[in-house]
């Protein structure tokens, strides 16, 4: 009988948890669509998630911070937020709940706690939304389109207005572009609607018109004809990578900022979260979001440089194959990349070592780097082999990384993994560009050498870094509480 009663209690508890999950999802949606307030849980996106996702995120959070954070607490905090008059915001209710457990004796109730913690939100000024043009529509371009259109809310930040392609769009090509946005072999189906508007040469994404513009060069486009003004052009073609080439976008009517989704020459190379504040968007017109690998390793290297000091090191990138390799053996201008990407591990060069120094000048000349392309379509890994100034231990390194993943300026960039079974397919769809594998770290007996394994979704994680940087350039960053 006791076992039966125990089982009934478990069923009842699970039902209550799932009901709370439904209630939290409604609050999340109401806050987002009515007030442009986005709730996250330790950087995990909660918009458009199902009940099981929400519960799993809470279990991760509970293990991560070693505090009894549960979904009932989150509902209580979310209700308190809902009753406040706040500007457009991005608020981590996981962090709030964690702090509430630490400080609940200081407050009469959760509402008083939330009012105190979010008191600075009143000083935040709402900015004018920014029109965005995607110049190119490849892997990164389509992920940027997905993210912008699925998180557009009331359109108070980035507004995707147009996509530029080189090929003239007939009915067949336009439908192909719609299909490529709708379906993805790596990232799954787009959780929204996409249709081709043949008559107006546009894609209708979640009911919103996005013009498809055909052009052979940036200079020939007049974006104002489409009602686009002072736009940010995100160039993801990989063709224009120098300051001189990227300036061509500024000749177009209706453009005032340019962002390159690749390493750039003669322009600031930014790893958002590390060095973006070194460049004021009021003074700088053209930015580069650097590379996916640079965005993966720089946040972690910034942490180690700040806490332990880097003497020297080697970066080995184990990277998913990309579209510039051959599917089967054929001619290629670069060594080894002509061999079949799906059948071989391919040693190739990477500029990650020198690229890091652009964001972290103190590491100039201290790092070497190389890369191996491997037969997976997405999901990559960097092995950081570092000699450090201060003697350390495995426990200290993990403690340092957990601290920076939990609080500070790099919480959007670093995810701390507790998974002892982590493999590359597990990290696909992770919004943070750096996933620290805490169970794989090695520290030498003398405490002066460390080996760190940093996973990254070289498409999805990088795309989120591009969007973070785009919001900074466009000056539409919301009030955040992390």
C-alpha positions as CSV (number, residue, x, y, z in Angstrom):
1,X,0.0,0.0,0.0
2,X,2.8,2.4,0.8
3,X,4.4,1.9,-2.6
4,X,1.0,2.6,-4.2
5,X,0.6,5.8,-2.2
6,X,4.2,6.9,-3.1
7,X,3.5,6.3,-6.8
8,X,0.2,8.3,-6.6
9,X,2.1,11.2,-5.0
10,X,4.7,11.1,-7.7
11,X,2.0,11.2,-10.4
12,X,0.3,14.1,-8.6
13,X,3.5,16.0,-8.3
14,X,4.3,15.5,-12.0
15,X,0.8,16.7,-12.9
16,X,1.3,19.8,-10.8
17,X,4.7,20.5,-12.3
18,X,3.3,20.3,-15.9
19,X,0.4,22.5,-15.0
20,X,2.8,25.0,-13.6
21,X,4.8,24.7,-16.9
22,X,1.6,25.6,-18.8
23,X,1.1,28.6,-16.6
24,X,4.7,29.7,-17.0
25,X,4.5,29.4,-20.8
26,X,1.4,31.6,-20.9
27,X,3.2,34.3,-18.8
28,X,6.2,34.1,-21.0
29,X,4.1,34.6,-24.1
30,X,2.1,37.4,-22.6
31,X,5.2,39.3,-21.5
32,X,6.8,38.9,-24.9
33,X,4.0,39.8,-27.2
34,X,2.3,42.4,-24.9
35,X,5.4,44.1,-23.4
36,X,8.4,42.9,-25.4
37,X,9.9,41.4,-22.2
38,X,11.7,38.1,-22.9
39,X,12.2,35.7,-20.0
40,X,15.2,33.2,-20.1
41,X,16.3,30.6,-17.7
42,X,20.1,30.6,-17.2
43,X,20.4,31.9,-20.8
44,X,18.1,29.1,-22.1
45,X,15.5,30.7,-24.4
46,X,11.9,30.0,-23.2
47,X,9.8,31.5,-26.0
48,X,8.1,28.8,-28.1
49,X,9.2,26.0,-25.8
50,X,7.0,23.1,-24.7
51,X,6.3,22.0,-21.1
52,X,8.9,19.2,-21.2
53,X,11.6,21.7,-22.4
54,X,10.7,24.0,-19.5
55,X,10.9,21.3,-16.9
56,X,14.2,20.0,-18.3
57,X,15.7,23.5,-18.1
58,X,14.7,23.7,-14.5
59,X,16.4,20.4,-13.7
60,X,19.6,21.6,-15.4
61,X,19.4,24.9,-13.5
62,X,18.9,23.1,-10.2
63,X,22.0,20.9,-10.8
64,X,24.0,23.9,-12.1
65,X,23.7,26.2,-9.2
66,X,23.2,23.5,-6.6
67,X,20.1,25.2,-5.3
68,X,16.5,23.9,-5.1
69,X,15.2,26.0,-8.1
70,X,11.9,24.6,-9.2
71,X,9.2,25.6,-11.7
72,X,6.8,26.8,-8.9
73,X,9.4,29.4,-7.9
74,X,9.8,30.5,-11.5
75,X,6.0,31.0,-11.9
76,X,6.0,33.1,-8.7
77,X,8.8,35.3,-10.0
78,X,7.3,35.5,-13.4
79,X,4.0,36.6,-12.0
80,X,5.8,39.3,-10.0
81,X,7.5,40.5,-13.2
82,X,4.2,40.5,-15.1
83,X,2.7,43.0,-12.5
84,X,5.5,45.5,-13.0
85,X,5.7,48.4,-15.5
86,X,9.0,47.5,-17.2
87,X,10.6,48.6,-20.6
88,X,11.4,46.1,-23.3
89,X,13.8,43.7,-21.4
90,X,15.6,40.4,-21.3
91,X,15.4,38.9,-17.8
92,X,16.9,35.7,-16.5
93,X,14.3,34.3,-14.0
94,X,16.8,31.5,-13.2
95,X,19.2,34.1,-11.8
96,X,16.4,35.9,-10.0
97,X,15.1,32.7,-8.4
98,X,18.6,31.7,-7.4
99,X,19.1,35.1,-5.7
100,X,15.7,35.0,-4.1
101,X,16.7,31.8,-2.4
102,X,19.8,33.4,-1.1
103,X,18.1,36.7,0.1
104,X,14.5,35.8,0.8
105,X,14.9,36.8,4.5
106,X,15.5,40.4,3.3
107,X,12.1,40.8,1.6
108,X,8.5,40.4,2.6
109,X,7.5,38.7,-0.7
110,X,8.6,38.0,-4.2
111,X,7.1,41.2,-5.6
112,X,9.2,43.3,-3.2
113,X,12.3,41.3,-4.2
114,X,11.7,41.7,-7.9
115,X,10.9,45.5,-7.6
116,X,14.3,46.0,-5.9
117,X,16.3,43.8,-8.3
118,X,14.8,45.4,-11.4
119,X,14.7,49.0,-10.1
120,X,17.3,50.2,-12.7
121,X,15.0,49.2,-15.6
122,X,13.2,52.5,-15.2
123,X,16.3,54.4,-16.3
124,X,16.5,52.5,-19.6
125,X,15.5,54.4,-22.8
126,X,13.5,52.7,-25.6
127,X,15.4,53.0,-28.9
128,X,14.0,53.3,-32.4
129,X,13.7,49.9,-34.2
130,X,16.3,49.1,-36.9
131,X,15.7,48.0,-40.5
132,X,17.9,45.0,-41.4
133,X,18.9,43.8,-44.9
134,X,20.5,40.3,-45.3
135,X,23.0,40.5,-48.2
136,X,23.2,36.9,-49.1
137,X,21.0,34.0,-48.1
138,X,23.3,31.0,-47.3
139,X,23.6,28.9,-44.1
140,X,24.2,31.9,-41.8
141,X,21.8,34.2,-43.6
142,X,18.9,31.7,-43.3
143,X,19.6,31.2,-39.6
144,X,19.7,34.9,-39.0
145,X,16.4,35.2,-40.8
146,X,14.9,32.4,-38.7
147,X,16.0,34.0,-35.5
148,X,15.0,37.5,-36.3
149,X,11.5,36.5,-37.5
150,X,10.8,34.1,-34.7
151,X,11.9,36.6,-32.0
152,X,10.5,39.8,-33.7
153,X,7.7,40.2,-31.1
154,X,6.3,43.7,-31.5
155,X,9.2,44.7,-33.8
156,X,10.9,47.0,-31.4
157,X,14.5,45.8,-32.2
158,X,15.7,44.3,-35.5
159,X,13.2,44.3,-38.4
160,X,14.2,42.1,-41.3
161,X,13.0,44.0,-44.4
162,X,14.9,42.5,-47.3
163,X,17.2,39.8,-48.6
164,X,19.6,40.4,-51.5
165,X,20.5,37.6,-53.9
166,X,22.4,37.5,-57.1
167,X,20.1,35.2,-59.0
168,X,17.0,36.7,-60.5
169,X,14.0,35.2,-58.8
170,X,11.4,33.5,-60.9
171,X,8.6,31.5,-59.3
172,X,10.7,28.4,-59.0
173,X,13.7,30.1,-57.4
174,X,11.6,32.0,-55.0
175,X,9.9,28.8,-53.8
176,X,13.3,27.1,-53.5
177,X,14.4,30.0,-51.2
178,X,11.2,29.6,-49.2
179,X,11.8,25.9,-48.9
180,X,15.4,26.3,-47.7
181,X,14.2,28.6,-45.0
182,X,11.3,26.3,-44.1
183,X,13.3,23.1,-43.9
184,X,16.9,22.4,-42.6
185,X,18.6,19.1,-42.4
186,X,20.7,20.1,-39.4
187,X,18.4,22.5,-37.4
188,X,15.0,21.1,-38.3
189,X,11.9,22.7,-39.5
190,X,11.3,26.5,-39.0
191,X,8.7,26.9,-36.3
192,X,6.7,29.4,-38.2
193,X,5.2,30.0,-41.6
194,X,7.0,30.7,-44.9
195,X,5.4,31.3,-48.2
196,X,6.5,32.7,-51.6
197,X,4.8,35.9,-52.8
198,X,5.5,35.6,-56.5
199,X,3.7,38.8,-57.6
200,X,5.6,41.0,-55.2
201,X,8.9,39.0,-55.3
202,X,8.9,38.5,-51.6
203,X,8.8,35.9,-48.8
204,X,6.0,36.1,-46.3
205,X,7.6,35.0,-43.1
206,X,5.2,34.6,-40.1
207,X,2.8,36.9,-42.0
208,X,5.4,39.7,-42.5
209,X,6.7,40.7,-45.9
210,X,10.4,40.4,-46.6
211,X,11.5,41.7,-50.0
212,X,13.8,39.6,-52.2
213,X,16.0,41.9,-54.1
214,X,18.2,40.8,-57.1
215,X,21.5,42.7,-57.6
216,X,24.9,42.1,-59.0
217,X,26.6,44.7,-56.9
218,X,25.6,46.7,-53.7
219,X,25.8,50.1,-55.4
220,X,22.9,49.5,-57.7
221,X,20.3,49.0,-55.0
222,X,18.0,51.8,-53.7
223,X,16.5,50.4,-50.5
224,X,14.3,53.4,-50.0
225,X,12.1,52.2,-52.9
226,X,11.1,49.4,-50.5
227,X,10.4,51.8,-47.6
228,X,13.7,50.9,-45.9
229,X,15.6,53.7,-44.2
230,X,18.9,53.8,-42.3
231,X,19.3,50.1,-42.6
232,X,21.9,47.7,-41.2
233,X,23.2,45.5,-44.0
234,X,24.4,42.1,-42.7
235,X,26.7,40.8,-45.4
236,X,27.0,37.0,-45.2
237,X,28.2,36.3,-48.7
238,X,31.9,35.9,-47.8
239,X,32.7,37.9,-51.0
240,X,33.2,41.4,-49.5
241,X,35.7,41.1,-46.6
242,X,37.8,44.3,-46.7
243,X,36.9,47.8,-45.6
244,X,37.1,49.0,-49.2
245,X,34.7,46.3,-50.4
246,X,32.3,46.7,-47.6
247,X,32.1,50.5,-48.1
248,X,30.2,49.7,-51.3
249,X,27.1,48.9,-49.3
250,X,27.1,52.5,-47.9
251,X,26.7,53.8,-51.4
252,X,23.2,52.3,-51.5
253,X,20.4,54.6,-50.6
254,X,18.8,53.6,-47.3
255,X,22.0,52.1,-45.6
256,X,24.0,53.5,-42.7
257,X,25.7,50.5,-41.1
258,X,27.3,47.3,-42.3
259,X,28.1,44.1,-40.4
260,X,30.2,41.3,-41.9
261,X,29.7,37.7,-40.8
262,X,33.3,36.7,-41.4
263,X,36.7,38.0,-40.4
264,X,37.3,41.4,-41.9
265,X,40.4,43.3,-43.0
266,X,40.7,47.0,-42.0
267,X,37.5,46.9,-39.9
268,X,36.9,46.2,-36.2
269,X,36.7,42.4,-35.6
270,X,34.3,42.0,-32.7
271,X,33.6,39.1,-30.3
272,X,30.4,40.3,-28.7
273,X,30.8,40.2,-24.9
274,X,34.6,40.6,-25.0
275,X,35.5,43.7,-27.0
276,X,32.3,45.2,-28.5
277,X,32.4,48.2,-26.1
278,X,35.8,49.2,-27.5
279,X,34.0,50.5,-30.6
280,X,31.2,53.0,-30.4
281,X,28.5,52.5,-33.1
282,X,28.1,56.3,-33.2
283,X,31.7,56.5,-34.5
284,X,32.1,53.2,-36.4
285,X,30.2,52.4,-39.5
286,X,31.5,48.9,-40.6
287,X,31.9,46.0,-38.2
288,X,33.0,42.4,-38.5
289,X,31.6,39.6,-36.3
290,X,34.9,37.6,-36.7
291,X,34.6,33.9,-37.2
292,X,32.6,31.1,-35.4
293,X,35.8,29.7,-34.0
294,X,37.1,33.1,-32.7
295,X,33.7,33.6,-31.0
296,X,34.0,30.2,-29.4
297,X,37.5,30.5,-27.9
298,X,37.9,34.2,-27.1
299,X,35.4,34.3,-24.2
300,X,37.1,31.4,-22.5
301,X,40.6,32.8,-23.2
302,X,39.4,36.1,-21.8
303,X,38.4,34.3,-18.5
304,X,41.7,32.4,-18.2
305,X,43.8,35.5,-19.1
306,X,42.0,37.5,-16.4
307,X,42.1,34.9,-13.6
308,X,45.2,32.7,-14.3
309,X,47.2,34.5,-17.0
310,X,48.2,32.9,-20.3
311,X,51.9,32.4,-20.9
312,X,51.4,30.6,-24.2
313,X,49.2,28.0,-25.9
314,X,48.0,26.1,-28.9
315,X,44.5,26.1,-30.4
316,X,43.4,23.0,-32.3
317,X,40.0,23.3,-34.0
318,X,38.1,20.2,-34.8
319,X,35.6,21.7,-37.2
320,X,32.5,20.4,-39.0
321,X,32.9,20.4,-42.8
322,X,31.7,23.5,-44.6
323,X,30.3,24.3,-48.1
324,X,33.8,25.4,-49.4
325,X,34.9,21.7,-49.3
326,X,34.1,19.1,-51.9
327,X,31.4,16.5,-51.4
328,X,33.6,14.0,-53.4
329,X,37.2,14.3,-54.5
330,X,37.7,17.1,-57.0
331,X,39.9,20.1,-57.7
332,X,40.2,22.8,-55.0
333,X,42.4,25.8,-54.8
334,X,43.5,25.0,-51.2
335,X,45.5,21.9,-50.2
336,X,43.6,18.9,-48.9
337,X,40.1,20.6,-49.1
338,X,39.6,18.9,-52.5
339,X,39.2,15.5,-50.8
340,X,35.7,14.3,-49.9
341,X,34.5,16.2,-46.8
342,X,32.1,13.5,-45.9
343,X,34.7,10.7,-45.9
344,X,37.9,12.3,-44.5
345,X,39.4,14.2,-41.6
346,X,41.2,17.1,-43.3
347,X,44.0,19.2,-41.8
348,X,43.6,22.8,-42.8
349,X,44.8,26.2,-41.7
350,X,42.9,28.6,-39.4
351,X,43.6,32.2,-38.4
352,X,42.0,31.7,-35.0
353,X,45.2,32.2,-33.0
354,X,46.0,35.6,-34.5
355,X,42.3,36.6,-34.7
356,X,41.9,36.2,-30.9
357,X,44.6,38.9,-30.4
358,X,42.4,41.4,-32.2
359,X,39.9,41.1,-29.4
360,X,42.5,40.4,-26.6
361,X,45.7,42.3,-27.5
362,X,47.4,40.9,-24.4
363,X,47.5,37.4,-26.1
364,X,49.3,38.7,-29.3
365,X,52.1,36.3,-30.2
366,X,51.2,33.8,-27.5
367,X,49.0,31.4,-29.4
368,X,49.5,29.0,-32.3
369,X,46.6,27.4,-34.1
370,X,45.6,24.8,-36.6
371,X,42.3,23.0,-37.7
372,X,41.0,19.7,-38.7
373,X,37.8,19.4,-40.7
374,X,35.8,16.3,-39.8
375,X,32.9,14.4,-41.4
376,X,30.0,16.0,-39.5
377,X,27.8,18.8,-41.0
378,X,27.6,20.9,-37.9
379,X,28.9,21.0,-34.3
380,X,32.6,21.7,-33.7
381,X,35.2,21.5,-30.9
382,X,38.3,23.5,-29.9
383,X,41.0,22.0,-27.8
384,X,42.8,24.7,-25.8
385,X,46.3,23.7,-24.6
386,X,47.5,26.5,-22.3
387,X,50.4,27.2,-20.1
388,X,49.2,29.6,-17.3
389,X,51.1,32.0,-15.0
390,X,49.4,31.0,-11.8
391,X,49.4,27.5,-10.4
392,X,45.9,26.0,-10.5
393,X,43.9,22.8,-10.1
394,X,41.0,21.1,-11.9
395,X,38.6,22.2,-9.2
396,X,39.7,25.8,-9.4
397,X,39.5,25.9,-13.3
398,X,35.9,24.5,-13.1
399,X,35.0,26.9,-10.3
400,X,36.3,29.8,-12.4
401,X,34.4,28.8,-15.5
402,X,31.2,28.1,-13.6
403,X,31.4,31.6,-12.0
404,X,31.7,33.3,-15.4
405,X,28.9,31.2,-16.9
406,X,26.6,32.2,-14.0
407,X,27.4,35.9,-13.6
408,X,29.2,38.8,-15.2
409,X,29.6,40.1,-18.8
410,X,30.1,36.7,-20.5
411,X,26.9,34.8,-19.4
412,X,25.5,35.0,-22.9
413,X,28.8,33.6,-24.3
414,X,29.7,30.7,-22.0
415,X,27.6,27.7,-21.2
416,X,28.9,25.3,-18.5
417,X,28.2,21.7,-19.4
418,X,27.7,19.1,-16.7
419,X,27.0,16.3,-19.1
420,X,29.5,13.4,-18.8
421,X,28.2,11.9,-22.1
422,X,28.4,15.1,-24.2
423,X,29.0,14.6,-28.0
424,X,28.8,16.9,-30.9
425,X,25.2,16.3,-31.9
426,X,24.1,17.3,-28.3
427,X,25.3,20.9,-28.8
428,X,23.5,21.6,-32.0
429,X,21.1,24.4,-31.4
430,X,23.0,26.0,-28.5
431,X,22.8,29.8,-28.5
432,X,26.0,30.3,-26.6
433,X,29.1,30.4,-28.8
434,X,31.3,28.6,-26.1
435,X,30.2,25.4,-24.4
436,X,32.7,24.5,-21.7
437,X,33.0,20.7,-21.1
438,X,33.7,20.6,-17.4
439,X,34.2,16.8,-17.4
440,X,36.9,16.9,-20.0
441,X,39.3,19.4,-18.6
442,X,42.8,18.3,-17.8
443,X,45.3,20.0,-15.4
444,X,48.9,18.9,-15.2
445,X,50.3,17.7,-11.9
446,X,52.3,20.9,-11.5
447,X,49.2,23.0,-12.0
448,X,50.8,25.1,-14.8
449,X,49.3,23.5,-17.9
450,X,45.6,23.1,-18.7
451,X,43.7,21.5,-21.5
452,X,40.2,22.7,-22.1
453,X,37.6,21.4,-24.5
454,X,35.2,24.0,-25.9
455,X,32.3,22.9,-28.0
456,X,30.3,25.2,-30.3
457,X,27.5,25.1,-32.8
458,X,29.5,26.8,-35.6
459,X,26.2,27.9,-37.3
460,X,23.6,28.5,-34.6
461,X,25.8,29.8,-31.8
462,X,27.7,32.1,-34.2
463,X,24.4,33.4,-35.6
464,X,23.3,34.5,-32.1
465,X,26.6,36.3,-31.7
466,X,26.0,38.1,-34.9
467,X,22.5,39.1,-33.7
468,X,23.8,40.3,-30.4
469,X,26.4,42.5,-32.2
470,X,23.7,43.7,-34.6
471,X,21.6,44.9,-31.7
472,X,24.6,46.7,-30.3
473,X,25.4,48.4,-33.6
474,X,21.7,49.3,-34.1
475,X,21.5,50.6,-30.5
476,X,18.4,48.5,-29.8
477,X,19.7,46.5,-26.9
478,X,17.1,46.0,-24.3
479,X,17.4,46.3,-20.5
480,X,18.9,43.0,-19.4
481,X,19.1,41.3,-16.1
482,X,21.5,38.3,-16.0
